[in-house]
Amino acid sequence: MSRSLTDNLEQLQALLGSNGDLVARDFLLFGKYEAVMIFFSSLVNQEQIQEHILKPLMARPGGYPGVPENPDGIIHYVWKIAVQVTQGSSEQKLSGLPSAIAKGNLVLLIDGVPEALLLDMRQIDLRGVDQPQTEQVIRGPREGYVEKLENNLALLRYRLQSTDLRIEISPLGSRTRSRVALCYLDSIADPQLVAEAMRRISIIDTDGIIDAGYIEQFIEDQPLSPFPQVQNTERPDKTVAALLEGRVAILVDGSPFALIIPALFNQFFQTVDDYTERFIMGSLIRIIRLIALASSLFFPALYVSVISFNPELMPTDFAVAISGGRAGVPFPAVLEVLIMEVSMEVLREATIRLPQMIGGALSIVGVLVIGQAAVAAGLASPITVVIVALTTIGSFATPAYNAAIALRMLRFPLILLAGMFGLYGVMIGTILIINHLLFLDSFGVPYMSPFIPGKWRDWKDALVRVPLWWMRRRPSFLHVRDGTRLPEAVPDIYEDQILQQGGEAGERYPSDHDTADGRSNR
């Protein structure tokens, strides 16, 4: 930078170009030095600038004792004595000023000083914390992430008030310079997992990071796999639960979603309700969800294979009823199911993209009117409509949207294999899917953990959920530093409580009917 204020201002305005919201406010610093403040009015709080920066700096020298007589020490004096800002820095290279202004900083240039003062005055009006839209729960917190990174980090620290929480922020994108925060618990997370996550983020070289989904596509292990290997969530409580297990979370400024790594197959079919409810209800709901998952994937293929190749597997009355319903349908079973499935996917996509009020009406019209009309016109049989409807309902039971899409994709090749080879084709497709799942890894952790490789203590939160006081150890496949959740004696206390029949008399709490000497009033 030059000592000439005019030269610095001209070069800086040339670098920034013509912008309608660019403000260059010139004033007399302490009544004796020429100075200019440069900022984007759309990124800063102008009232705070006027109150905490412009008003103190335009005061006369008598208002601030010890004002330097020469401009060499004026930057240090302004930062230490005059301005009332929490964050700031100095910059001696002119090339670093445009990016600082674009981030919401105010740049102070002073005549005769080859240095600029950067003051953080960023303030953007965004939506407030609201209930998550994609992860609804019956019982649990109603807070969801927003687009501002500071708010999201505040939600994390509010729920995880620990000094072990580490947040490392770095900019990504040569043009957007989006801030990316890597969050983990230093006393729990595996150092190799943290180092690998940092390595994959650091090698991302692109011009812009608009959403957390951009980072997911850069850091996943197998980009060609239909199954997601990075979990996304807009719930801070779910993120905190993952951090307490030893996982790593990634947040991006401008995105209301957090990424959780490593992500395994069973994570995508678990919800917050599984843990906020009692373990019996949580386990039952999880089993129902897994049954819906299996039916949504295999139901159409099994129907096609039985109808086309193995009708003898059905009871006679049921086979006669199905054959009567299919009378007059001009298509084979496989083509009929494919047409109905494609129609259902088109209807689902249209429902998502339309406004909420119109989308709800379209779904009702599509299911009732179009389905009934297809049956009446002889284009589809009633049993096919029922099969496709049950399959669609089963796919809605999958909590994670990206995992549900993977199952919807795999449903079509299974139907084709069933139409060509019958039950053998379904079995071949199932074997290929299982082999692919066993091949996948997520940041060095086998994707099918804890099923394969299996370990008994990790099965406590797999197909079912045991009581929280029984899950004393963290998952072994995460290789955490501290694997203990609960003291060793805690499970024994609750197990003894279950075995006791109401507890001993000396341990029970006094009733309202008991007197001071222990005798009952009744």
ABEGO torsion letter per residue (X at the ends): XBABAAAAAAAAAAAAEBBAABBBBBBBBGGABBBBBBBBAAABBAAAAAAAAAAAAABBAAABBGBBABAAAAAAAAAAAABBBABBBBBABAAAAAAAAAAGBBBBBBBGBABBBBBBABBBBBBBBBBBAABBBABEBABBBBABAAAAAAAAAAABBBAABBBBBBBBEAAAGBBBBBBBBAAABBAAAAAAAAAAAAABBBABBABAAAAAAAABABAABABBABBBBABAAAAAAAAAAGBBBBBBBGBABBBBOBBBAAAAABBAAAAABBAAAAAAAAAAAAAAAAAAAAAAAAAAAAAAABAAABBAAAAAAAAAAABGBABBAAAAAAAAAAAAAAAAAAAAABBAAAAAAAAAAAAAAAAAAAAAAGABBAAAAAAAAAAAAAAAABABAAAAAAAAAAAAAAAAAAAAAEAAAAAAAAAAAAAAAAABBBGGBBAAOAAOBBBAAAAAABABBBBAAABABBBAAAGBABABABBAAAAAAAAAAAABBGEBAAABBBBAABBAAGBBAX
